[in-house]
Amino acid sequence: MDYSSTYKLAQDIRDSEEYTTYHELKKTVMEDETTAALIKEYRKLQMTIQMTAMSGQQADSEDMQRFSGISTLLFSKPEVSQFLLAEMRLQQALADIFKIVTEAADVDVSIPGLEG
């Protein structure tokens, strides 16, 4: 298989508005150690809550309260809010690319029990 198209795709991703916006905002936001630590905890709680939901269980109320509080705090800061939204846009673009590639390869990557 020739990977030249893959390297072109990688460059296209690095040249995209989603990528450049995300990385510019990340540089600024992560300079503040407290904000960086809150974002790390936000992501950890988000993953825990999502994995719990995917397993069909109810998320721990303490985790939900902590996640809600951290979310409110982070999204109240305009630059952090912009960063988190930029991150979501980049993640969505990458998910779209992954879907296109897996469909082209006719590979089923659905999670059992979650397919619609």
Secondary structure, 3 states (H helix, E strand, C coil): CCCHHHHHHHHHHHHCHHHHHHHHHHHHHCCCHHHHHHHHHHHHHHHHHHHHHHCCCCCCHHHHHHHHHHHHHHHCCHHHHHHHHHHHHHHHHHHHHHHHHHHHCCCCCCCCCCCC
